[in-house]
Amino acid sequence: MMNFLWKTGAVLPKTWLWAIVALSVLVGWPIVFGTLAYITTVHSWTIPIAGTGMVSPRWALLSWSTSGIADGMVWAVGGSSIIAAYANVALFLWLSLMDSVQQIGVGMMLLQSLTRFHMGACLLAAQIIGALCTMLARATAPDNFGPGPVFPNVSLGLSGLGAWFWGVLV
């Protein structure tokens, strides 16, 4: 996923790419999290509600960085590949920030609603279930040895969106 960010270095100079990432981390993140911290002083469930209300920024982030759809951004910004590269990086960093807000929100929700014993059991069960599901998915996926029809390159068209794509998505 991070390869997507540094792959744009073919179009953008690395120094500008580092500057955009630094600006995002040093300005964007403190503004968003500072605002959420201030709002949380009024009610402690603000971040969990905001985080769970975002639906799926992780899926959007993965889709944006792996599906090739970002390559089609050139038409949306007037045909300039330089502006498209900046827009791709900006959107990638924004989705990363929203993903972090969601993860923090879900973590706070668990911390505020479960006791220490239940929290430990919940995390242990989640790790075990997640590991088992990942192993099962890796073993049974049609693309377990390389790219396949599970997550096709939608920038090339929608013809590859077969049953495997929808089955994995559900």
Disulfide bonds with the S-S distance in Angstrom:
none
